[in-house]
């Protein structure tokens, strides 16, 4: 989290701590249901597509989640786009830029390919 301080336009370490406290509401943060990306058993998960920018605090979390998925033998694509912030896929201008224009077709491709096998995909990206 320290390496992206001042780069991420949406998140700060302090803001995430405040949101985390609100989300946990006094509960133990080490519960699998409260932190599934870090603690849940990923065995049997459907394929994952993680799209993350290099300018966001969640980059390290995305890398860790991809590693955990691979260890659980889950198909996972970790797509890291340089120089973009959190939820870059939702920015109309960003999706028209050459380095990010593939993001929406990649999501569609994974969903279509996975549905053809009778499974569902999990896509970790916010798209408006």
Phi and psi in radians as a Rosetta constraint file:
Dihedral C 1 N 2 CA 2 C 2 CIRCULARHARMONIC -1.208 0.35
Dihedral N 2 CA 2 C 2 N 3 CIRCULARHARMONIC -0.558 0.35
Dihedral C 2 N 3 CA 3 C 3 CIRCULARHARMONIC -1.202 0.35
Dihedral N 3 CA 3 C 3 N 4 CIRCULARHARMONIC -0.352 0.35
Dihedral C 3 N 4 CA 4 C 4 CIRCULARHARMONIC -1.874 0.35
Dihedral N 4 CA 4 C 4 N 5 CIRCULARHARMONIC 0.178 0.35
Dihedral C 4 N 5 CA 5 C 5 CIRCULARHARMONIC -1.024 0.35
Dihedral N 5 CA 5 C 5 N 6 CIRCULARHARMONIC 2.227 0.35
Dihedral C 5 N 6 CA 6 C 6 CIRCULARHARMONIC 1.494 0.35
Dihedral N 6 CA 6 C 6 N 7 CIRCULARHARMONIC -0.189 0.35
Dihedral C 6 N 7 CA 7 C 7 CIRCULARHARMONIC -1.663 0.35
Dihedral N 7 CA 7 C 7 N 8 CIRCULARHARMONIC -0.730 0.35
Dihedral C 7 N 8 CA 8 C 8 CIRCULARHARMONIC -1.296 0.35
Dihedral N 8 CA 8 C 8 N 9 CIRCULARHARMONIC 2.056 0.35
Dihedral C 8 N 9 CA 9 C 9 CIRCULARHARMONIC -1.325 0.35
Dihedral N 9 CA 9 C 9 N 10 CIRCULARHARMONIC -0.196 0.35
Dihedral C 9 N 10 CA 10 C 10 CIRCULARHARMONIC -1.830 0.35
Dihedral N 10 CA 10 C 10 N 11 CIRCULARHARMONIC -0.702 0.35
Dihedral C 10 N 11 CA 11 C 11 CIRCULARHARMONIC -2.013 0.35
Dihedral N 11 CA 11 C 11 N 12 CIRCULARHARMONIC 2.519 0.35
Dihedral C 11 N 12 CA 12 C 12 CIRCULARHARMONIC -2.192 0.35
Dihedral N 12 CA 12 C 12 N 13 CIRCULARHARMONIC 2.800 0.35
Dihedral C 12 N 13 CA 13 C 13 CIRCULARHARMONIC -1.039 0.35
Dihedral N 13 CA 13 C 13 N 14 CIRCULARHARMONIC -0.732 0.35
Dihedral C 13 N 14 CA 14 C 14 CIRCULARHARMONIC -1.153 0.35
Dihedral N 14 CA 14 C 14 N 15 CIRCULARHARMONIC -0.754 0.35
Dihedral C 14 N 15 CA 15 C 15 CIRCULARHARMONIC -1.113 0.35
Dihedral N 15 CA 15 C 15 N 16 CIRCULARHARMONIC -0.695 0.35
Dihedral C 15 N 16 CA 16 C 16 CIRCULARHARMONIC -1.190 0.35
Dihedral N 16 CA 16 C 16 N 17 CIRCULARHARMONIC -0.621 0.35
Dihedral C 16 N 17 CA 17 C 17 CIRCULARHARMONIC -1.125 0.35
Dihedral N 17 CA 17 C 17 N 18 CIRCULARHARMONIC -0.738 0.35
Dihedral C 17 N 18 CA 18 C 18 CIRCULARHARMONIC -1.100 0.35
Dihedral N 18 CA 18 C 18 N 19 CIRCULARHARMONIC -0.823 0.35
Dihedral C 18 N 19 CA 19 C 19 CIRCULARHARMONIC -1.110 0.35
Dihedral N 19 CA 19 C 19 N 20 CIRCULARHARMONIC -0.693 0.35
Dihedral C 19 N 20 CA 20 C 20 CIRCULARHARMONIC -1.074 0.35
Dihedral N 20 CA 20 C 20 N 21 CIRCULARHARMONIC -0.742 0.35
Dihedral C 20 N 21 CA 21 C 21 CIRCULARHARMONIC -1.092 0.35
Dihedral N 21 CA 21 C 21 N 22 CIRCULARHARMONIC -0.726 0.35
Dihedral C 21 N 22 CA 22 C 22 CIRCULARHARMONIC -1.116 0.35
Dihedral N 22 CA 22 C 22 N 23 CIRCULARHARMONIC -0.788 0.35
Dihedral C 22 N 23 CA 23 C 23 CIRCULARHARMONIC -1.098 0.35
Dihedral N 23 CA 23 C 23 N 24 CIRCULARHARMONIC -0.788 0.35
Dihedral C 23 N 24 CA 24 C 24 CIRCULARHARMONIC -1.264 0.35
Dihedral N 24 CA 24 C 24 N 25 CIRCULARHARMONIC -0.540 0.35
Dihedral C 24 N 25 CA 25 C 25 CIRCULARHARMONIC 0.865 0.35
Dihedral N 25 CA 25 C 25 N 26 CIRCULARHARMONIC 0.782 0.35
Dihedral C 25 N 26 CA 26 C 26 CIRCULARHARMONIC 1.459 0.35
Dihedral N 26 CA 26 C 26 N 27 CIRCULARHARMONIC -0.032 0.35
Dihedral C 26 N 27 CA 27 C 27 CIRCULARHARMONIC -1.375 0.35
Dihedral N 27 CA 27 C 27 N 28 CIRCULARHARMONIC 2.794 0.35
Dihedral C 27 N 28 CA 28 C 28 CIRCULARHARMONIC -1.158 0.35
Dihedral N 28 CA 28 C 28 N 29 CIRCULARHARMONIC 2.104 0.35
Dihedral C 28 N 29 CA 29 C 29 CIRCULARHARMONIC -1.223 0.35
Dihedral N 29 CA 29 C 29 N 30 CIRCULARHARMONIC -0.116 0.35
Dihedral C 29 N 30 CA 30 C 30 CIRCULARHARMONIC -1.636 0.35
Dihedral N 30 CA 30 C 30 N 31 CIRCULARHARMONIC 0.301 0.35
Dihedral C 30 N 31 CA 31 C 31 CIRCULARHARMONIC -1.454 0.35
Dihedral N 31 CA 31 C 31 N 32 CIRCULARHARMONIC 2.375 0.35
Dihedral C 31 N 32 CA 32 C 32 CIRCULARHARMONIC -1.022 0.35
Dihedral N 32 CA 32 C 32 N 33 CIRCULARHARMONIC -0.661 0.35
Dihedral C 32 N 33 CA 33 C 33 CIRCULARHARMONIC -1.286 0.35
Dihedral N 33 CA 33 C 33 N 34 CIRCULARHARMONIC -0.382 0.35
Dihedral C 33 N 34 CA 34 C 34 CIRCULARHARMONIC -1.548 0.35
Dihedral N 34 CA 34 C 34 N 35 CIRCULARHARMONIC -0.348 0.35
Dihedral C 34 N 35 CA 35 C 35 CIRCULARHARMONIC -2.428 0.35
Dihedral N 35 CA 35 C 35 N 36 CIRCULARHARMONIC 1.069 0.35
Dihedral C 35 N 36 CA 36 C 36 CIRCULARHARMONIC -1.082 0.35
Dihedral N 36 CA 36 C 36 N 37 CIRCULARHARMONIC -0.578 0.35
Dihedral C 36 N 37 CA 37 C 37 CIRCULARHARMONIC -1.140 0.35
Dihedral N 37 CA 37 C 37 N 38 CIRCULARHARMONIC -0.488 0.35
Dihedral C 37 N 38 CA 38 C 38 CIRCULARHARMONIC -1.777 0.35
Dihedral N 38 CA 38 C 38 N 39 CIRCULARHARMONIC -0.456 0.35
Dihedral C 38 N 39 CA 39 C 39 CIRCULARHARMONIC -2.130 0.35
Dihedral N 39 CA 39 C 39 N 40 CIRCULARHARMONIC -0.386 0.35
Dihedral C 39 N 40 CA 40 C 40 CIRCULARHARMONIC -1.219 0.35
Dihedral N 40 CA 40 C 40 N 41 CIRCULARHARMONIC 2.650 0.35
Dihedral C 40 N 41 CA 41 C 41 CIRCULARHARMONIC -1.287 0.35
Dihedral N 41 CA 41 C 41 N 42 CIRCULARHARMONIC 2.059 0.35
Dihedral C 41 N 42 CA 42 C 42 CIRCULARHARMONIC -1.594 0.35
Dihedral N 42 CA 42 C 42 N 43 CIRCULARHARMONIC 0.037 0.35
Dihedral C 42 N 43 CA 43 C 43 CIRCULARHARMONIC -0.989 0.35
Dihedral N 43 CA 43 C 43 N 44 CIRCULARHARMONIC 2.246 0.35
Dihedral C 43 N 44 CA 44 C 44 CIRCULARHARMONIC 1.467 0.35
Dihedral N 44 CA 44 C 44 N 45 CIRCULARHARMONIC 0.039 0.35
Dihedral C 44 N 45 CA 45 C 45 CIRCULARHARMONIC -1.061 0.35
Dihedral N 45 CA 45 C 45 N 46 CIRCULARHARMONIC 2.616 0.35
Dihedral C 45 N 46 CA 46 C 46 CIRCULARHARMONIC -1.257 0.35
Dihedral N 46 CA 46 C 46 N 47 CIRCULARHARMONIC 2.985 0.35
Dihedral C 46 N 47 CA 47 C 47 CIRCULARHARMONIC -0.973 0.35
Dihedral N 47 CA 47 C 47 N 48 CIRCULARHARMONIC 2.557 0.35
Dihedral C 47 N 48 CA 48 C 48 CIRCULARHARMONIC -2.077 0.35
Dihedral N 48 CA 48 C 48 N 49 CIRCULARHARMONIC 2.461 0.35
Dihedral C 48 N 49 CA 49 C 49 CIRCULARHARMONIC -2.129 0.35
Dihedral N 49 CA 49 C 49 N 50 CIRCULARHARMONIC 2.030 0.35
Dihedral C 49 N 50 CA 50 C 50 CIRCULARHARMONIC -1.929 0.35
Dihedral N 50 CA 50 C 50 N 51 CIRCULARHARMONIC 2.010 0.35
Dihedral C 50 N 51 CA 51 C 51 CIRCULARHARMONIC -1.915 0.35
Dihedral N 51 CA 51 C 51 N 52 CIRCULARHARMONIC 2.185 0.35
Dihedral C 51 N 52 CA 52 C 52 CIRCULARHARMONIC -2.524 0.35
Dihedral N 52 CA 52 C 52 N 53 CIRCULARHARMONIC 2.590 0.35
Dihedral C 52 N 53 CA 53 C 53 CIRCULARHARMONIC -1.722 0.35
Dihedral N 53 CA 53 C 53 N 54 CIRCULARHARMONIC 2.733 0.35
Dihedral C 53 N 54 CA 54 C 54 CIRCULARHARMONIC -1.282 0.35
Dihedral N 54 CA 54 C 54 N 55 CIRCULARHARMONIC -0.227 0.35
Dihedral C 54 N 55 CA 55 C 55 CIRCULARHARMONIC -1.785 0.35
Dihedral N 55 CA 55 C 55 N 56 CIRCULARHARMONIC 0.707 0.35
Dihedral C 55 N 56 CA 56 C 56 CIRCULARHARMONIC -2.438 0.35
Dihedral N 56 CA 56 C 56 N 57 CIRCULARHARMONIC 2.577 0.35
Dihedral C 56 N 57 CA 57 C 57 CIRCULARHARMONIC -1.110 0.35
Dihedral N 57 CA 57 C 57 N 58 CIRCULARHARMONIC -0.409 0.35
Dihedral C 57 N 58 CA 58 C 58 CIRCULARHARMONIC -1.457 0.35
Dihedral N 58 CA 58 C 58 N 59 CIRCULARHARMONIC 0.060 0.35
Dihedral C 58 N 59 CA 59 C 59 CIRCULARHARMONIC -1.003 0.35
Dihedral N 59 CA 59 C 59 N 60 CIRCULARHARMONIC -0.888 0.35
Dihedral C 59 N 60 CA 60 C 60 CIRCULARHARMONIC -1.087 0.35
Dihedral N 60 CA 60 C 60 N 61 CIRCULARHARMONIC -0.665 0.35
Dihedral C 60 N 61 CA 61 C 61 CIRCULARHARMONIC -1.098 0.35
Dihedral N 61 CA 61 C 61 N 62 CIRCULARHARMONIC -0.691 0.35
Dihedral C 61 N 62 CA 62 C 62 CIRCULARHARMONIC -1.142 0.35
Dihedral N 62 CA 62 C 62 N 63 CIRCULARHARMONIC -0.732 0.35
Dihedral C 62 N 63 CA 63 C 63 CIRCULARHARMONIC -1.099 0.35
Dihedral N 63 CA 63 C 63 N 64 CIRCULARHARMONIC -0.785 0.35
Dihedral C 63 N 64 CA 64 C 64 CIRCULARHARMONIC -1.094 0.35
Dihedral N 64 CA 64 C 64 N 65 CIRCULARHARMONIC -0.728 0.35
Dihedral C 64 N 65 CA 65 C 65 CIRCULARHARMONIC -1.107 0.35
Dihedral N 65 CA 65 C 65 N 66 CIRCULARHARMONIC -0.727 0.35
Dihedral C 65 N 66 CA 66 C 66 CIRCULARHARMONIC -1.095 0.35
Dihedral N 66 CA 66 C 66 N 67 CIRCULARHARMONIC -0.731 0.35
Dihedral C 66 N 67 CA 67 C 67 CIRCULARHARMONIC -1.103 0.35
Dihedral N 67 CA 67 C 67 N 68 CIRCULARHARMONIC -0.749 0.35
Dihedral C 67 N 68 CA 68 C 68 CIRCULARHARMONIC -1.099 0.35
Dihedral N 68 CA 68 C 68 N 69 CIRCULARHARMONIC -0.709 0.35
Dihedral C 68 N 69 CA 69 C 69 CIRCULARHARMONIC -1.110 0.35
Dihedral N 69 CA 69 C 69 N 70 CIRCULARHARMONIC -0.777 0.35
Dihedral C 69 N 70 CA 70 C 70 CIRCULARHARMONIC -1.064 0.35
Dihedral N 70 CA 70 C 70 N 71 CIRCULARHARMONIC -0.733 0.35
Dihedral C 70 N 71 CA 71 C 71 CIRCULARHARMONIC -1.108 0.35
Dihedral N 71 CA 71 C 71 N 72 CIRCULARHARMONIC -0.488 0.35
Dihedral C 71 N 72 CA 72 C 72 CIRCULARHARMONIC -1.568 0.35
Dihedral N 72 CA 72 C 72 N 73 CIRCULARHARMONIC 0.131 0.35
Dihedral C 72 N 73 CA 73 C 73 CIRCULARHARMONIC 1.068 0.35
Dihedral N 73 CA 73 C 73 N 74 CIRCULARHARMONIC 0.672 0.35
Dihedral C 73 N 74 CA 74 C 74 CIRCULARHARMONIC -1.676 0.35
Dihedral N 74 CA 74 C 74 N 75 CIRCULARHARMONIC 2.366 0.35
Dihedral C 74 N 75 CA 75 C 75 CIRCULARHARMONIC -1.155 0.35
Dihedral N 75 CA 75 C 75 N 76 CIRCULARHARMONIC 2.223 0.35
Dihedral C 75 N 76 CA 76 C 76 CIRCULARHARMONIC -2.512 0.35
Dihedral N 76 CA 76 C 76 N 77 CIRCULARHARMONIC 2.421 0.35
Dihedral C 76 N 77 CA 77 C 77 CIRCULARHARMONIC -2.035 0.35
Dihedral N 77 CA 77 C 77 N 78 CIRCULARHARMONIC 2.111 0.35
Dihedral C 77 N 78 CA 78 C 78 CIRCULARHARMONIC -1.830 0.35
Dihedral N 78 CA 78 C 78 N 79 CIRCULARHARMONIC 1.909 0.35
Dihedral C 78 N 79 CA 79 C 79 CIRCULARHARMONIC -1.880 0.35
Dihedral N 79 CA 79 C 79 N 80 CIRCULARHARMONIC 1.858 0.35
Dihedral C 79 N 80 CA 80 C 80 CIRCULARHARMONIC -1.847 0.35
Dihedral N 80 CA 80 C 80 N 81 CIRCULARHARMONIC 2.117 0.35
Dihedral C 80 N 81 CA 81 C 81 CIRCULARHARMONIC -1.869 0.35
Dihedral N 81 CA 81 C 81 N 82 CIRCULARHARMONIC 2.205 0.35
Dihedral C 81 N 82 CA 82 C 82 CIRCULARHARMONIC -1.248 0.35
Dihedral N 82 CA 82 C 82 N 83 CIRCULARHARMONIC 2.415 0.35
Dihedral C 82 N 83 CA 83 C 83 CIRCULARHARMONIC 1.308 0.35
Dihedral N 83 CA 83 C 83 N 84 CIRCULARHARMONIC 0.277 0.35
Dihedral C 83 N 84 CA 84 C 84 CIRCULARHARMONIC -2.091 0.35
Dihedral N 84 CA 84 C 84 N 85 CIRCULARHARMONIC 2.681 0.35
Dihedral C 84 N 85 CA 85 C 85 CIRCULARHARMONIC -1.573 0.35
Dihedral N 85 CA 85 C 85 N 86 CIRCULARHARMONIC -3.102 0.35
Dihedral C 85 N 86 CA 86 C 86 CIRCULARHARMONIC -0.972 0.35
Dihedral N 86 CA 86 C 86 N 87 CIRCULARHARMONIC 2.537 0.35
Dihedral C 86 N 87 CA 87 C 87 CIRCULARHARMONIC 0.868 0.35
Dihedral N 87 CA 87 C 87 N 88 CIRCULARHARMONIC 0.650 0.35
Dihedral C 87 N 88 CA 88 C 88 CIRCULARHARMONIC -1.036 0.35
Dihedral N 88 CA 88 C 88 N 89 CIRCULARHARMONIC -0.440 0.35
Dihedral C 88 N 89 CA 89 C 89 CIRCULARHARMONIC -1.121 0.35
Dihedral N 89 CA 89 C 89 N 90 CIRCULARHARMONIC -0.421 0.35
Dihedral C 89 N 90 CA 90 C 90 CIRCULARHARMONIC -1.490 0.35
Dihedral N 90 CA 90 C 90 N 91 CIRCULARHARMONIC -0.145 0.35
Dihedral C 90 N 91 CA 91 C 91 CIRCULARHARMONIC -1.497 0.35
Dihedral N 91 CA 91 C 91 N 92 CIRCULARHARMONIC 2.041 0.35
Dihedral C 91 N 92 CA 92 C 92 CIRCULARHARMONIC -0.979 0.35
Dihedral N 92 CA 92 C 92 N 93 CIRCULARHARMONIC -0.748 0.35
Dihedral C 92 N 93 CA 93 C 93 CIRCULARHARMONIC -1.166 0.35
Dihedral N 93 CA 93 C 93 N 94 CIRCULARHARMONIC -0.685 0.35
Dihedral C 93 N 94 CA 94 C 94 CIRCULARHARMONIC -1.131 0.35
Dihedral N 94 CA 94 C 94 N 95 CIRCULARHARMONIC -0.681 0.35
Dihedral C 94 N 95 CA 95 C 95 CIRCULARHARMONIC -1.252 0.35
Dihedral N 95 CA 95 C 95 N 96 CIRCULARHARMONIC -0.284 0.35
Dihedral C 95 N 96 CA 96 C 96 CIRCULARHARMONIC -1.557 0.35
Dihedral N 96 CA 96 C 96 N 97 CIRCULARHARMONIC -0.196 0.35
Dihedral C 96 N 97 CA 97 C 97 CIRCULARHARMONIC -1.301 0.35
Dihedral N 97 CA 97 C 97 N 98 CIRCULARHARMONIC 2.524 0.35
Dihedral C 97 N 98 CA 98 C 98 CIRCULARHARMONIC -0.949 0.35
Dihedral N 98 CA 98 C 98 N 99 CIRCULARHARMONIC -0.647 0.35
Dihedral C 98 N 99 CA 99 C 99 CIRCULARHARMONIC -1.370 0.35
Dihedral N 99 CA 99 C 99 N 100 CIRCULARHARMONIC -0.210 0.35
Dihedral C 99 N 100 CA 100 C 100 CIRCULARHARMONIC -2.160 0.35
Dihedral N 100 CA 100 C 100 N 101 CIRCULARHARMONIC 0.006 0.35
Dihedral C 100 N 101 CA 101 C 101 CIRCULARHARMONIC -1.184 0.35
Dihedral N 101 CA 101 C 101 N 102 CIRCULARHARMONIC -0.267 0.35
Dihedral C 101 N 102 CA 102 C 102 CIRCULARHARMONIC -1.468 0.35
Dihedral N 102 CA 102 C 102 N 103 CIRCULARHARMONIC -0.165 0.35
Dihedral C 102 N 103 CA 103 C 103 CIRCULARHARMONIC -1.069 0.35
Dihedral N 103 CA 103 C 103 N 104 CIRCULARHARMONIC -0.826 0.35
Dihedral C 103 N 104 CA 104 C 104 CIRCULARHARMONIC -1.214 0.35
Dihedral N 104 CA 104 C 104 N 105 CIRCULARHARMONIC -0.755 0.35
Dihedral C 104 N 105 CA 105 C 105 CIRCULARHARMONIC -1.063 0.35
Dihedral N 105 CA 105 C 105 N 106 CIRCULARHARMONIC -0.565 0.35
Dihedral C 105 N 106 CA 106 C 106 CIRCULARHARMONIC -1.144 0.35
Dihedral N 106 CA 106 C 106 N 107 CIRCULARHARMONIC -0.720 0.35
Dihedral C 106 N 107 CA 107 C 107 CIRCULARHARMONIC -1.082 0.35
Dihedral N 107 CA 107 C 107 N 108 CIRCULARHARMONIC -0.846 0.35
Dihedral C 107 N 108 CA 108 C 108 CIRCULARHARMONIC -1.044 0.35
Dihedral N 108 CA 108 C 108 N 109 CIRCULARHARMONIC -0.757 0.35
Dihedral C 108 N 109 CA 109 C 109 CIRCULARHARMONIC -1.046 0.35
Dihedral N 109 CA 109 C 109 N 110 CIRCULARHARMONIC -0.788 0.35
Dihedral C 109 N 110 CA 110 C 110 CIRCULARHARMONIC -1.121 0.35
Dihedral N 110 CA 110 C 110 N 111 CIRCULARHARMONIC -0.764 0.35
Dihedral C 110 N 111 CA 111 C 111 CIRCULARHARMONIC -1.109 0.35
Dihedral N 111 CA 111 C 111 N 112 CIRCULARHARMONIC -0.814 0.35
Dihedral C 111 N 112 CA 112 C 112 CIRCULARHARMONIC -1.103 0.35
Dihedral N 112 CA 112 C 112 N 113 CIRCULARHARMONIC -0.820 0.35
Dihedral C 112 N 113 CA 113 C 113 CIRCULARHARMONIC -1.091 0.35
Dihedral N 113 CA 113 C 113 N 114 CIRCULARHARMONIC -0.716 0.35
Dihedral C 113 N 114 CA 114 C 114 CIRCULARHARMONIC -1.245 0.35
Dihedral N 114 CA 114 C 114 N 115 CIRCULARHARMONIC -0.709 0.35
Dihedral C 114 N 115 CA 115 C 115 CIRCULARHARMONIC -1.107 0.35
Dihedral N 115 CA 115 C 115 N 116 CIRCULARHARMONIC -0.543 0.35
Dihedral C 115 N 116 CA 116 C 116 CIRCULARHARMONIC -1.113 0.35
Dihedral N 116 CA 116 C 116 N 117 CIRCULARHARMONIC -0.407 0.35
Dihedral C 116 N 117 CA 117 C 117 CIRCULARHARMONIC -1.636 0.35
Dihedral N 117 CA 117 C 117 N 118 CIRCULARHARMONIC 0.047 0.35
Dihedral C 117 N 118 CA 118 C 118 CIRCULARHARMONIC 1.464 0.35
Dihedral N 118 CA 118 C 118 N 119 CIRCULARHARMONIC 0.152 0.35
Dihedral C 118 N 119 CA 119 C 119 CIRCULARHARMONIC -1.928 0.35
Dihedral N 119 CA 119 C 119 N 120 CIRCULARHARMONIC 3.000 0.35
Dihedral C 119 N 120 CA 120 C 120 CIRCULARHARMONIC -1.952 0.35
Dihedral N 120 CA 120 C 120 N 121 CIRCULARHARMONIC 2.671 0.35
Dihedral C 120 N 121 CA 121 C 121 CIRCULARHARMONIC -1.813 0.35
Dihedral N 121 CA 121 C 121 N 122 CIRCULARHARMONIC 2.707 0.35
Dihedral C 121 N 122 CA 122 C 122 CIRCULARHARMONIC -1.930 0.35
Dihedral N 122 CA 122 C 122 N 123 CIRCULARHARMONIC 2.129 0.35
Dihedral C 122 N 123 CA 123 C 123 CIRCULARHARMONIC -1.997 0.35
Dihedral N 123 CA 123 C 123 N 124 CIRCULARHARMONIC 2.118 0.35
Dihedral C 123 N 124 CA 124 C 124 CIRCULARHARMONIC -1.740 0.35
Dihedral N 124 CA 124 C 124 N 125 CIRCULARHARMONIC 1.460 0.35
Dihedral C 124 N 125 CA 125 C 125 CIRCULARHARMONIC -2.861 0.35
Dihedral N 125 CA 125 C 125 N 126 CIRCULARHARMONIC 2.486 0.35
Dihedral C 125 N 126 CA 126 C 126 CIRCULARHARMONIC -1.743 0.35
Dihedral N 126 CA 126 C 126 N 127 CIRCULARHARMONIC 2.154 0.35
Dihedral C 126 N 127 CA 127 C 127 CIRCULARHARMONIC -2.229 0.35
Dihedral N 127 CA 127 C 127 N 128 CIRCULARHARMONIC 2.188 0.35
